[in-house]
Amino acid sequence: MHDHTHNHSESTKNIGIALFLNLAFAIAEIFIGLWTNSLAVLSNSLHDFGDSFSLGLSLYFDKISKKNKSDVYTYGFKRFSIIPVIINSLILLSGSLYILYEAIVRIITPQTTRADGIILFALAGMTINLIAYIRLKKGRTLNERAASLHLLDDVMGLFSVLVVSVIMKYYNVPILDPILSVMITLFVLSKIFQNLKSAKLIFLQAIPVDINVRKLGDKLAQIDGVISIHDLHAWSLDGENHILTVHLVTKDELSIKQVTSIKCEAKKTIIDAGINHPTIEIETRNELCDLSDCLTIR
């Protein structure tokens, strides 16, 4: 119990530090971008603000998602962790489109930038993000590992800014800055659409991408005593916690002990497939499943 509490406290601290470093640097990027007249730096600041906002929302909604289930939210609050993904993606989408427009304008009419200032900025940014990345990389929780990937992306983006700035220091090629800005923005847009697609699948209760329902159904149908299966449905609460319901049709002459054994084996098969909340209904061949049939009998 002590270790669990300690790990939770440490992960919150690590993410908090990463949030502070990322946000402070994103603010600095705005001033540096304006001073150096670099759209690449400004577009990278948008990326960092998005990461900071995402980290902040994740911390907030992570606390909500850990609340116990209630009479209203009988599955708990885990799906609340998807809300920051949608909010952050929509904000980043509008900002990225604006940066993309400005970059295209500058490709048509290039403007001079201060290469020396950008080089110092890139070196400082890589140092700060590497410190935060290394700290989070050592963490045990999924939140820490996910946040560390954001920071690694930032390091890679800043490295590309550094390379272009060094080139521009010795060669007058101002068009490289908006071209790099377009590349960074397109990279950010690809991540935005990936996140929105994942969030859409979860909210529309699509089958989790890491679950092969057809293969799982075949395994359930092969359990000794099971004749067939139907009404198999699987969905995810938050991308990690998956739910499945299924009806198993069994032989008529089975004892309660045999039915219990079938249910236990089915649960094990489902859980082994990566679904942690299975609901199984057992039926016999002659049992009516449809509610309308039951009403007709009545």
SERO-4910 file (N, C-alpha, C, O; in steps of 0.05 Angstrom, whole numbers):
BEGIN
 pado doro    nc1    nc2    nc3   cac1   cac2   cac3    cc1    cc2    cc3    oc1    oc2    oc3
  Met    A     17    -24      0      0      0      0     17     25      0     12     44    -14
  His    A     39     24     16     57     47     18     71     51     -9     74     74    -18
  Asp    A     80     29    -22     93     32    -48     75     44    -69     83     61    -85
  His    A     49     35    -69     30     45    -89     26     75    -85     26     90   -104
  Thr    A     23     84    -60     19    112    -54     43    128    -61     41    150    -72
  His    A     67    117    -56     92    130    -62     95    134    -92    103    155   -102
  Asn    A     89    112   -108     91    114   -137     72    134   -148     79    149   -167
  His    A     47    135   -137     27    154   -147     37    182   -142     34    200   -159
  Ser    A     47    187   -118     57    214   -111     81    222   -128     83    245   -136
  Glu    A     99    203   -133    123    208   -149    115    214   -178    127    232   -190
  Ser    A     96    199   -189     88    204   -216     75    232   -219     79    246   -239
  Thr    A     59    239   -199     46    266   -200     67    288   -199     66    308   -213
  Lys    A     88    283   -182    110    303   -180    125    304   -206    132    327   -215
  Asn    A    131    282   -219    146    282   -244    131    296   -266    143    312   -281
  Ile    A    105    290   -268     89    303   -289     87    333   -284     87    349   -302
  Gly    A     85    340   -258     83    368   -250    108    383   -258    107    406   -268
  Ile    A    131    371   -254    157    383   -261    159    386   -292    167    407   -302
  Ala    A    151    365   -306    151    366   -335    133    388   -345    139    402   -365
  Leu    A    109    390   -333     90    411   -340    102    439   -336    100    456   -354
  Phe    A    115    443   -313    127    469   -307    149    476   -328    149    499   -338
  Leu    A    167    457   -333    189    462   -351    178    468   -380    187    486   -393
  Asn    A    159    452   -388    148    454   -415    133    481   -419    136    494   -439
  Leu    A    118    489   -398    102    513   -400    120    538   -399    117    557   -415
  Ala    A    140    537   -382    159    560   -380    174    563   -406    179    586   -415
  Phe    A    182    541   -418    197    543   -443    180    552   -466    188    566   -484
  Ala    A    154    543   -466    136    551   -487    131    581   -487    130    594   -508
  Ile    A    129    593   -462    126    622   -460    151    636   -470    149    656   -484
  Ala    A    174    625   -463    199    637   -472    202    636   -503    213    654   -515
  Glu    A    191    614   -514    192    611   -543    178    633   -558    187    641   -580
  Ile    A    156    643   -547    141    664   -560    158    689   -563    160    701   -585
  Phe    A    171    697   -541    188    721   -541    213    717   -559    221    735   -575
  Ile    A    224    693   -558    248    687   -574    240    686   -604    255    696   -621
  Gly    A    217    674   -610    207    673   -637    202    701   -649    209    706   -672
  Leu    A    190    718   -633    186    746   -642    212    761   -646    215    776   -665
  Trp    A    231    757   -627    256    771   -628    273    762   -652    286    779   -665
  Thr    A    273    736   -657    289    725   -680    274    726   -706    285    720   -727
  Asn    A    248    732   -705    231    733   -729    230    705   -741    229    702   -766
  Ser    A    229    684   -724    229    657   -734    201    644   -731    192    641   -708
  Leu    A    189    638   -753    163    625   -752    166    596   -742    147    584   -730
  Ala    A    189    584   -748    194    556   -739    193    555   -708    183    536   -696
  Val    A    205    575   -695    205    576   -666    177    580   -656    169    568   -636
  Leu    A    162    598   -669    135    604   -660    117    579   -664    100    573   -647
  Ser    A    121    564   -686    105    540   -690    112    519   -670     95    503   -661
  Asn    A    138    518   -662    146    498   -641    134    506   -614    128    489   -597
  Ser    A    131    532   -609    119    541   -584     90    532   -583     80    525   -561
  Leu    A     76    532   -606     49    522   -606     48    493   -598     31    484   -583
  His    A     67    477   -608     70    449   -601     74    446   -571     61    430   -558
  Asp    A     92    462   -560     98    460   -531     74    469   -514     69    457   -493
  Phe    A     60    490   -523     36    498   -508     15    476   -509      1    471   -489
  Gly    A     13    463   -531     -6    441   -533      2    418   -514    -16    407   -501
  Asp    A     27    412   -513     37    392   -494     31    400   -465     23    384   -448
  Ser    A     37    426   -459     33    436   -432      3    435   -424     -4    426   -402
  Phe    A    -14    443   -443    -42    443   -438    -52    414   -434    -69    409   -417
  Ser    A    -42    396   -451    -49    368   -449    -40    356   -422    -56    342   -409
  Leu    A    -16    363   -413     -6    353   -387    -23    364   -364    -30    349   -346
  Gly    A    -30    390   -366    -47    402   -345    -74    389   -343    -84    382   -322
  Leu    A    -87    386   -367   -113    373   -367   -112    344   -358   -130    334   -345
  Ser    A    -90    331   -367    -87    303   -359    -85    299   -329    -97    281   -317
  Leu    A    -70    318   -316    -68    317   -287    -95    320   -274   -102    306   -255
  Tyr    A   -110    340   -284   -136    346   -273   -156    323   -277   -169    313   -258
  Phe    A   -159    314   -302   -179    294   -308   -169    266   -298   -186    248   -294
  Asp    A   -143    263   -294   -133    237   -284   -144    233   -255   -151    211   -247
  Lys    A   -145    255   -240   -156    254   -213   -185    247   -213   -195    231   -197
  Ile    A   -200    259   -232   -229    253   -234   -233    224   -243   -251    210   -232
  Ser    A   -217    214   -262   -220    187   -272   -216    166   -251   -224    143   -255
  Lys    A   -202    172   -230   -196    153   -209   -218    152   -188   -217    136   -169
  Lys    A   -239    169   -191   -261    168   -171   -276    142   -174   -277    130   -195
  Asn    A   -288    134   -152   -304    109   -153   -330    113   -168   -339    135   -172
  Lys    A   -341     91   -178   -366     92   -193   -389    103   -176   -388    101   -151
  Ser    A   -409    114   -189   -432    126   -174   -458    115   -186   -457     99   -205
  Asp    A   -480    124   -175   -506    116   -186   -511    126   -214   -526    114   -229
  Val    A   -498    148   -221   -501    159   -248   -480    147   -267   -487    140   -289
  Tyr    A   -455    146   -258   -433    135   -274   -426    107   -263   -407    104   -248
  Thr    A   -442     87   -271   -438     60   -260   -413     47   -268   -404     28   -255
  Tyr    A   -400     56   -290   -375     45   -299   -352     61   -288   -328     55   -293
  Gly    A   -358     81   -272   -336     98   -261   -332    122   -279   -348    129   -296
  Phe    A   -309    136   -275   -304    161   -288   -280    159   -308   -269    179   -315
  Lys    A   -272    135   -315   -248    131   -332   -250    145   -358   -230    155   -369
  Arg    A   -274    147   -370   -276    160   -396   -271    190   -395   -266    202   -416
  Phe    A   -271    201   -371   -264    230   -368   -236    236   -378   -229    258   -385
  Ser    A   -218    215   -377   -191    219   -386   -188    225   -416   -167    233   -425
  Ile    A   -210    220   -431   -210    225   -460   -216    254   -466   -209    264   -488
  Ile    A   -229    268   -448   -237    296   -452   -214    314   -459   -216    329   -479
  Pro    A   -191    313   -444   -169    331   -452   -157    325   -479   -146    343   -492
  Val    A   -160    300   -489   -150    293   -516   -165    309   -537   -153    320   -555
  Ile    A   -192    310   -534   -208    324   -553   -204    355   -551   -201    368   -572
  Ile    A   -205    365   -527   -201    394   -523   -174    403   -534   -173    423   -549
  Asn    A   -154    389   -526   -127    397   -535   -124    394   -565   -111    411   -578
  Ser    A   -135    374   -577   -133    370   -606   -146    392   -621   -135    401   -641
  Leu    A   -170    401   -612   -184    422   -627   -170    449   -625   -169    464   -644
  Ile    A   -158    454   -601   -143    479   -598   -118    479   -616   -111    498   -630
  Leu    A   -104    456   -615    -80    453   -632    -86    454   -662    -71    465   -678
  Leu    A   -109    444   -669   -117    444   -697   -121    472   -708   -110    479   -729
  Ser    A   -135    489   -693   -139    517   -702   -112    532   -703   -107    547   -721
  Gly    A    -96    528   -682    -70    542   -681    -51    533   -704    -37    549   -716
  Ser    A    -51    507   -709    -34    496   -730    -42    506   -758    -24    512   -774
  Leu    A    -68    508   -763    -77    518   -789    -68    547   -793    -61    555   -815
  Tyr    A    -69    563   -771    -59    591   -773    -29    592   -779    -20    607   -796
  Ile    A    -14    576   -764     15    575   -769     22    566   -797     40    577   -810
  Leu    A      6    547   -807     10    537   -834      5    559   -855     20    562   -874
  Tyr    A    -15    575   -850    -21    597   -868      1    617   -868     10    626   -889
  Glu    A     11    625   -844     34    644   -842     59    633   -855     74    648   -868
  Ala    A     64    607   -853     87    595   -865     86    597   -895    106    603   -908
  Ile    A     63    591   -906     60    593   -935     65    621   -945     77    625   -966
  Val    A     55    641   -930     59    669   -937     89    675   -938     99    689   -955
  Arg    A    104    665   -918    133    670   -916    149    655   -937    171    663   -944
  Ile    A    138    632   -946    152    618   -967    151    634   -993    170    636  -1008
  Ile    A    128    647   -997    124    664  -1020    141    690  -1018    153    699  -1037
  Thr    A    141    702   -994    157    726   -989    175    721   -964    168    729   -942
  Pro    A    198    708   -968    216    702   -945    225    726   -929    229    748   -940
  Gln    A    229    722   -903    238    743   -885    263    734   -871    266    710   -865
  Thr    A    281    753   -865    306    746   -852    302    740   -822    285    753   -809
  Thr    A    316    720   -812    314    713   -783    342    715   -770    362    716   -784
  Arg    A    342    716   -743    367    718   -729    377    690   -721    368    678   -702
  Ala    A    395    679   -737    404    652   -734    417    647   -707    413    626   -695
  Asp    A    434    666   -698    448    663   -673    429    659   -650    433    641   -633
  Gly    A    408    675   -649    388    673   -627    374    647   -628    368    635   -607
  Ile    A    368    637   -652    353    612   -655    371    589   -646    361    570   -633
  Ile    A    397    590   -652    415    569   -644    416    566   -613    415    544   -603
  Leu    A    419    589   -600    420    589   -570    393    579   -559    393    563   -540
  Phe    A    371    587   -572    345    578   -563    342    548   -565    333    534   -547
  Ala    A    351    537   -589    349    508   -594    365    492   -574    356    471   -564
  Leu    A    389    501   -568    407    487   -549    395    487   -521    395    467   -507
  Ala    A    384    511   -513    372    513   -486    347    495   -485    343    482   -465
  Gly    A    331    496   -506    307    480   -506    312    450   -505    299    435   -491
  Met    A    332    441   -520    339    412   -520    348    404   -492    342    382   -483
  Thr    A    364    421   -479    373    415   -452    350    412   -432    349    392   -417
  Ile    A    332    431   -433    309    431   -414    292    407   -419    284    393   -400
  Asn    A    285    402   -444    267    379   -450    281    352   -445    267    333   -438
  Leu    A    307    351   -449    321    326   -443    321    320   -413    318    297   -405
  Ile    A    324    341   -396    323    337   -367    296    326   -359    294    307   -344
  Ala    A    274    338   -370    247    329   -363    242    301   -374    229    285   -361
  Tyr    A    252    296   -398    248    270   -411    261    247   -395    249    227   -390
  Ile    A    286    252   -386    301    231   -371    287    226   -344    285    203   -336
  Arg    A    276    247   -332    262    244   -306    237    227   -310    231    209   -294
  Leu    A    221    233   -331    196    219   -335    201    190   -346    186    172   -340
  Lys    A    223    187   -361    229    161   -373    233    140   -351    228    116   -355
  Lys    A    243    149   -327    248    131   -305    222    123   -290    223    105   -273
  Gly    A    200    137   -296    175    133   -281    163    106   -288    170     94   -308
  Arg    A    145     97   -271    132     70   -274    104     72   -286     95     53   -298
  Thr    A     91     95   -284     64     97   -292     61    103   -322     80    112   -335
  Leu    A     37     96   -333     32    100   -361     32    130   -368     41    138   -389
  Asn    A     21    147   -349     21    176   -353     49    186   -357     54    203   -375
  Glu    A     68    177   -341     95    187   -342    108    179   -369    121    195   -382
  Arg    A    103    154   -377    115    144   -402    103    159   -426    118    166   -445
  Ala    A     77    164   -425     64    179   -447     75    208   -449     80    218   -470
  Ala    A     78    220   -425     88    248   -424    117    249   -434    125    268   -447
  Ser    A    133    228   -428    161    228   -437    163    228   -467    182    238   -479
  Leu    A    143    215   -481    143    214   -510    138    242   -522    150    249   -542
  His    A    121    257   -509    116    285   -517    142    301   -517    149    315   -535
  Leu    A    157    297   -495    182    312   -491    204    303   -511    220    319   -521
  Leu    A    204    277   -517    223    267   -537    217    279   -565    235    285   -580
  Asp    A    191    282   -571    183    295   -596    194    323   -597    203    332   -618
  Asp    A    192    337   -574    202    365   -573    232    366   -578    241    384   -592
  Val    A    247    347   -566    276    347   -570    282    343   -600    300    356   -610
  Met    A    268    325   -613    272    320   -641    266    345   -658    280    352   -677
  Gly    A    244    359   -651    236    383   -665    257    405   -662    263    419   -681
  Leu    A    267    408   -637    287    429   -632    313    422   -646    328    440   -654
  Phe    A    319    397   -648    344    389   -662    343    397   -692    362    407   -703
  Ser    A    319    394   -704    316    402   -732    318    432   -734    329    442   -754
  Val    A    307    447   -715    310    476   -714    339    484   -713    348    503   -726
  Leu    A    354    470   -696    383    475   -692    398    471   -719    415    488   -726
  Val    A    393    449   -732    407    443   -757    402    465   -778    420    474   -791
  Val    A    376    472   -781    369    493   -801    382    520   -794    391    534   -811
  Ser    A    382    526   -768    394    552   -759    424    553   -764    434    574   -772
  Val    A    438    531   -760    466    530   -766    471    535   -796    490    549   -803
  Ile    A    455    523   -813    457    527   -842    453    556   -849    468    568   -865
  Met    A    432    568   -836    425    596   -842    446    615   -832    447    638   -841
  Lys    A    461    607   -812    482    625   -802    504    630   -823    516    651   -823
  Tyr    A    509    610   -839    531    612   -859    520    616   -888    535    625   -905
  Tyr    A    495    610   -892    483    614   -919    457    629   -916    440    623   -899
  Asn    A    453    649   -933    429    665   -932    406    651   -947    401    656   -970
  Val    A    393    633   -932    370    618   -943    346    622   -925    338    602   -912
  Pro    A    334    645   -924    312    651   -905    287    633   -909    271    630   -891
  Ile    A    285    622   -934    261    605   -939    261    579   -923    241    566   -920
  Leu    A    285    571   -912    287    547   -896    270    548   -871    258    528   -862
  Asp    A    268    572   -859    253    575   -834    223    569   -838    212    552   -823
  Pro    A    209    581   -857    181    574   -861    177    545   -871    157    533   -864
  Ile    A    196    535   -886    194    507   -895    195    488   -871    180    469   -869
  Leu    A    214    494   -852    215    478   -827    190    481   -811    180    462   -799
  Ser    A    179    505   -811    154    510   -797    131    493   -808    115    482   -793
  Val    A    130    491   -835    110    474   -848    113    445   -839     94    431   -834
  Met    A    138    435   -838    144    408   -831    136    402   -802    124    381   -797
  Ile    A    142    420   -784    135    417   -756    105    417   -753     93    400   -739
  Thr    A     91    435   -767     62    438   -765     48    413   -776     29    404   -765
  Leu    A     58    403   -799     46    379   -810     50    355   -792     32    338   -790
  Phe    A     73    354   -778     77    332   -758     57    334   -736     46    314   -727
  Val    A     53    359   -726     34    364   -704      6    356   -713     -9    344   -699
  Leu    A     -2    364   -738    -28    358   -748    -33    328   -751    -55    318   -745
  Ser    A    -12    313   -758    -15    284   -760    -21    272   -732    -37    253   -730
  Lys    A     -8    282   -712    -13    272   -684    -41    280   -675    -55    265   -662
  Ile    A    -50    304   -683    -77    314   -676    -98    295   -687   -116    286   -673
  Phe    A    -96    289   -713   -116    271   -726   -115    243   -715   -136    230   -713
  Gln    A    -91    233   -708    -89    207   -695   -104    207   -668   -119    188   -662
  Asn    A   -100    228   -652   -113    229   -626   -143    232   -629   -158    219   -614
  Leu    A   -152    248   -648   -181    251   -652   -194    225   -662   -216    219   -654
  Lys    A   -179    211   -679   -190    185   -689   -193    165   -666   -213    151   -664
  Ser    A   -172    164   -648   -173    146   -626   -196    154   -607   -211    136   -597
  Ala    A   -200    180   -602   -221    189   -584   -248    183   -596   -267    176   -582
  Lys    A   -251    186   -623   -276    181   -637   -284    151   -634   -307    145   -628
  Leu    A   -264    134   -637   -270    105   -635   -279     98   -607   -297     80   -603
  Ile    A   -268    111   -586   -275    105   -559   -303    115   -553   -320    101   -541
  Phe    A   -309    140   -561   -336    151   -555   -358    138   -571   -381    137   -562
  Leu    A   -352    128   -595   -372    114   -610   -373     84   -604   -387     69   -617
  Gln    A   -358     76   -583   -358     49   -573   -351     28   -594   -363      7   -596
  Ala    A   -331     35   -610   -320     17   -630   -304     -5   -616   -296     -2   -593
  Ile    A   -300    -27   -630   -283    -49   -619   -255    -38   -614   -244    -26   -632
  Pro    A   -243    -43   -591   -216    -33   -586   -197    -44   -607   -198    -67   -615
  Val    A   -178    -26   -616   -161    -33   -638   -142    -56   -632   -132    -70   -650
  Asp    A   -136    -61   -606   -118    -82   -598   -132   -108   -592   -120   -127   -582
  Ile    A   -158   -110   -598   -174   -134   -592   -184   -146   -619   -197   -133   -634
  Asn    A   -177   -172   -623   -187   -186   -646   -212   -201   -638   -210   -224   -628
  Val    A   -235   -189   -642   -260   -201   -632   -267   -227   -647   -278   -245   -634
  Arg    A   -261   -228   -672   -267   -253   -687   -252   -276   -676   -263   -298   -672
  Lys    A   -226   -272   -671   -209   -293   -660   -218   -301   -632   -219   -324   -624
  Leu    A   -226   -280   -616   -235   -285   -589   -261   -301   -589   -265   -319   -573
  Gly    A   -279   -294   -607   -304   -308   -609   -300   -338   -616   -314   -355   -606
  Asp    A   -281   -343   -634   -275   -371   -642   -265   -387   -618   -272   -410   -614
  Lys    A   -248   -374   -601   -238   -387   -577   -260   -394   -557   -260   -415   -545
  Leu    A   -279   -375   -554   -301   -379   -536   -319   -402   -546   -329   -418   -530
  Ala    A   -323   -403   -572   -340   -424   -584   -328   -452   -581   -342   -472   -583
  Gln    A   -301   -453   -578   -287   -479   -576   -286   -490   -548   -276   -512   -543
  Ile    A   -296   -474   -528   -296   -484   -500   -315   -509   -498   -337   -509   -509
  Asp    A   -305   -529   -485   -320   -554   -482   -347   -548   -469   -348   -538   -447
  Gly    A   -369   -556   -482   -396   -552   -471   -410   -529   -485   -434   -526   -482
  Val    A   -395   -512   -499   -408   -489   -513   -414   -497   -541   -398   -508   -556
  Ile    A   -439   -492   -549   -448   -499   -576   -444   -476   -596   -434   -480   -618
  Ser    A   -450   -452   -587   -447   -428   -604   -446   -403   -586   -452   -404   -562
  Ile    A   -440   -380   -598   -440   -355   -584   -455   -335   -601   -457   -337   -626
  His    A   -466   -314   -588   -478   -292   -603   -478   -267   -585   -471   -268   -562
  Asp    A   -487   -245   -597   -488   -219   -583   -462   -212   -569   -461   -204   -546
  Leu    A   -440   -216   -584   -413   -209   -573   -408   -179   -579   -407   -171   -602
  His    A   -404   -164   -558   -399   -135   -561   -375   -128   -544   -372   -136   -521
  Ala    A   -357   -111   -555   -333   -102   -540   -329    -72   -546   -332    -63   -568
  Trp    A   -322    -58   -525   -316    -29   -527   -297    -21   -505   -290    -37   -488
  Ser    A   -288      3   -506   -268     13   -487   -278     37   -472   -291     54   -484
  Leu    A   -271     39   -447   -278     63   -431   -259     86   -437   -268    109   -440
  Asp    A   -233     80   -439   -213    101   -441   -189     94   -458   -169    108   -458
  Gly    A   -191     72   -473   -169     63   -489   -152     43   -475   -135     30   -488
  Glu    A   -155     39   -449   -140     20   -434   -158     -1   -420   -152    -25   -420
  Asn    A   -181      8   -410   -199    -10   -396   -222    -18   -415   -239     -1   -422
  His    A   -222    -43   -423   -240    -54   -443   -263    -70   -430   -259    -83   -409
  Ile    A   -286    -69   -443   -310    -83   -433   -320   -102   -455   -319    -95   -478
  Leu    A   -331   -125   -447   -342   -144   -466   -367   -157   -454   -367   -165   -431
  Thr    A   -387   -160   -471   -411   -176   -463   -415   -197   -485   -410   -192   -508
  Val    A   -424   -221   -476   -428   -243   -496   -448   -263   -485   -450   -267   -460
  His    A   -463   -276   -502   -481   -297   -495   -469   -324   -505   -461   -326   -528
  Leu    A   -466   -343   -487   -456   -370   -493   -479   -389   -493   -493   -392   -473
  Val    A   -483   -404   -515   -504   -424   -516   -491   -451   -510   -472   -459   -523
  Thr    A   -502   -465   -489   -490   -490   -480   -509   -513   -483   -533   -510   -490
  Lys    A   -499   -537   -479   -516   -561   -480   -536   -561   -458   -532   -548   -437
  Asp    A   -559   -574   -462   -581   -573   -443   -576   -588   -418   -585   -580   -396
  Glu    A   -561   -610   -419   -559   -629   -397   -536   -622   -377   -529   -638   -360
  Leu    A   -524   -599   -379   -501   -592   -362   -510   -586   -334   -531   -574   -329
  Ser    A   -493   -594   -315   -498   -588   -287   -489   -559   -280   -476   -546   -296
  Ile    A   -497   -550   -257   -490   -523   -248   -459   -521   -246   -448   -500   -253
  Lys    A   -447   -542   -237   -417   -542   -234   -404   -540   -262   -385   -525   -265
  Gln    A   -415   -554   -282   -404   -552   -309   -408   -525   -321   -390   -514   -335
  Val    A   -431   -512   -316   -437   -485   -326   -418   -465   -314   -408   -447   -327
  Thr    A   -413   -469   -288   -395   -451   -274   -366   -454   -285   -352   -434   -288
  Ser    A   -359   -479   -291   -332   -484   -303   -330   -470   -330   -309   -459   -337
  Ile    A   -351   -472   -346   -351   -459   -373   -348   -429   -370   -333   -416   -384
  Lys    A   -363   -418   -351   -361   -389   -347   -334   -380   -338   -324   -359   -347
  Cys    A   -322   -395   -320   -295   -389   -311   -274   -390   -333   -257   -373   -335
  Glu    A   -276   -411   -350   -258   -413   -373   -262   -390   -393   -243   -380   -404
  Ala    A   -287   -383   -397   -293   -361   -415   -282   -334   -405   -270   -319   -420
  Lys    A   -285   -330   -378   -274   -305   -366   -244   -304   -369   -232   -283   -376
  Lys    A   -230   -327   -365   -201   -328   -367   -193   -322   -396   -174   -307   -400
  Thr    A   -207   -333   -415   -201   -328   -444   -204   -299   -451   -188   -288   -465
  Ile    A   -225   -287   -441   -231   -259   -447   -210   -240   -434   -200   -222   -447
  Ile    A   -204   -246   -409   -184   -229   -394   -156   -232   -407   -142   -212   -409
  Asp    A   -149   -257   -415   -123   -261   -428   -121   -245   -455   -100   -239   -464
  Ala    A   -144   -240   -467   -145   -225   -492   -141   -195   -488   -139   -180   -507
  Gly    A   -141   -186   -462   -137   -158   -456   -162   -143   -448   -161   -118   -447
  Ile    A   -183   -157   -442   -208   -145   -433   -212   -150   -403   -212   -173   -395
  Asn    A   -214   -128   -388   -214   -132   -359   -242   -130   -346   -244   -131   -322
  His    A   -263   -128   -362   -290   -127   -351   -309   -143   -368   -324   -131   -384
  Pro    A   -309   -170   -366   -327   -187   -382   -354   -191   -368   -355   -194   -343
  Thr    A   -375   -192   -383   -401   -200   -374   -411   -223   -391   -414   -219   -416
  Ile    A   -417   -245   -379   -424   -270   -395   -452   -279   -387   -459   -282   -364
  Glu    A   -468   -284   -408   -495   -296   -403   -495   -324   -415   -488   -328   -438
  Ile    A   -504   -343   -398   -505   -371   -407   -534   -378   -415   -552   -372   -400
  Glu    A   -537   -391   -438   -563   -399   -448   -562   -428   -457   -540   -438   -464
  Thr    A   -584   -442   -457   -586   -468   -469   -597   -466   -498   -607   -445   -506
  Arg    A   -596   -488   -512   -606   -488   -540   -636   -481   -542   -644   -467   -561
  Asn    A   -651   -490   -523   -680   -486   -524   -689   -461   -510   -713   -455   -509
  Glu    A   -670   -446   -498   -677   -422   -483   -681   -399   -502   -666   -395   -521
  Leu    A   -702   -383   -497   -708   -360   -514   -692   -336   -504   -691   -330   -480
  Cys    A   -678   -324   -523   -661   -301   -516   -674   -274   -520   -670   -256   -504
  Asp    A   -690   -272   -542   -702   -247   -549   -724   -239   -529   -741   -256   -522
  Leu    A   -725   -214   -521   -744   -205   -502   -773   -207   -513   -791   -213   -498
  Ser    A   -776   -202   -539   -803   -204   -551   -814   -232   -549   -838   -236   -545
  Asp    A   -797   -253   -551   -805   -280   -548   -815   -286   -520   -835   -299   -516
  Cys    A   -801   -274   -500   -809   -278   -472   -835   -265   -467   -852   -276   -452
  Leu    A   -841   -242   -479   -866   -228   -475   -889   -244   -488   -912   -244   -478
  Thr    A   -883   -257   -511   -903   -274   -524   -912   -297   -507   -935   -304   -506
  Ile    A   -892   -310   -494   -898   -332   -476   -916   -323   -453   -935   -337   -445
  Arg    A   -910   -300   -443   -925   -289   -421   -954   -285   -429   -970   -276   -413
***
